[in-house]
């Protein structure tokens, strides 16, 4: 039984397809909690003080965007959706977050370029290091499949 699903998002078409698959999967199990995670990458080219100022502004923008993303799910009030925004190194932060929480499944887009179905580096890291099942959603799928 799947009770908790993590869907990392970078707002790309690939992560949107992964989100759609997660929603479909959650319909099969009404108890599943969907957690949408965005990690805002920290830039090393600024001073620590500049990073803090930039980070706070960007994090607020990202939080608004995440909340807007969830508005699309209001027609499914029975679904429990959590929006999570973190900052840091994307791969390290994501892997640590997965390890620190009790997810049954991670659903990711194959890559964020949207052009092909070659697996991306973040996806490879999640598979190798998360320790839980990972479902990969391709960019290119046949018409009529789950994530049109």
N, C-alpha and C positions, 0 to 999 in steps of 0.2 A: 504494500500500500504506500502510495506517495502522499506525504503530508506537507512537505515543504520543498518548494522549487525556487532556485536562484536563477535569474536571468540577467547577466551583465549586459549593459547597453552603452553604446557610444553614439546612439541616435542615428546610426547608419541603417540603410535598407536591410542589411543582413541581420542586425540586431532586432529590427522590427519584425522580420520573419520569425526569428527565434521567439519573440514575445507572442506572436500569433500562435505558434506551436504550443507554447506554455499555456496559453488560454484554452486551447482545445484540449490539452491534456488535463487541465484542471476541471473541465466540464465532466470528465470521466470520474473525477473524485472531488466531490463538493467540499471536502474538508481541506483541500490543499491550500496552503498559503503561498502566494506568489510574491517573491521579493525581487524588485527591480533595482539593480545596483549600477550606479555610474561612478567611475573613479576619475576625478579631475587630476590630470598629470601635473606634477610640480616641475617647474622649469628651473634648471640649474644656472641659467644665465643672469639671474637677478641676485641682489643681495638678500639676506634673510628678511630684512624689514620690507623690502619691495615685494618679496614673495608673499609675506603675510597680508599686505594690503591688496595685492592682486588676487590672492587666493580668496579672501573674504568676499570681494566683489564678484568674482567668477563663480564661487560656490553658491552665492545667492541666485545668480542667473541660472545656474544648472538646477538648483532646487525648484525654481519656478518652472523650468522646462520639464522636469520630472513630474511635477504636479499636473502640468498640462497633459502629459502623456497618459496619466491615470484617468483624466477626464474621459478619455475614450472608452473606459471600462465601466462607466456609470450605468450603462444599460444592463450590467450584470451585477446588481447589488449584492448578490449572494457570495460573490468572490471577495476574498480577503487579499488585498494588495498592499505591500509595504514599499515605499520609495526610500532608497538609501543613497546618499551621496557622501563619498569619501574623497580624500585627496592623498596623493603620494605617487610612488612608482606604480604604474598600472598593474604589472604582473605580480610584483611582490605583495601589494596591498590586496589584490583579488585573492591570491592563494591563501594569504593569512586570514582573510575574512571567511573564506570557505572553511578553513581548518577550525576557526574559532566558533563557528555556528553549526547547527545541526540540520544540514540540508540533505534531502534524499536524492536530489538530482540537480545538476546544473545544465541549463540549455543555452548553447551559444551559437551564434552565426559562424560559419566556417571561416570567414575573414571579413574585413570591413571595406574591401575595395569594390565589392559588388559586381565585378567583371567576370570572375571565374570561380571555380570550386577548388582552388588550391588552398590548403589549410594554412591559416595565419599563425604567427608566432605566439600570440596570446592564447589562442585555442590549444596549441601544442602544450604550452605550459600548464594550462588547466587540466588537460588529460594526464600529463605526467605527474603532476604534483598535488592534485586536489584530494585524491584518495576516495572519491565517490564517483558514481556513474555520471558520465557526461554525454549528453545528446547533442550532436552537431547538425545544424540545419544548413543545407547548401544554399548558395545564392541562386542557382539556376535549378528550378524544379519543373516538373511537367504540369500542364494545365490540369486542374481538378485535384491536385494534391493538397495536403492540409494547409499550407501557408501560401496561398496565391498572392 
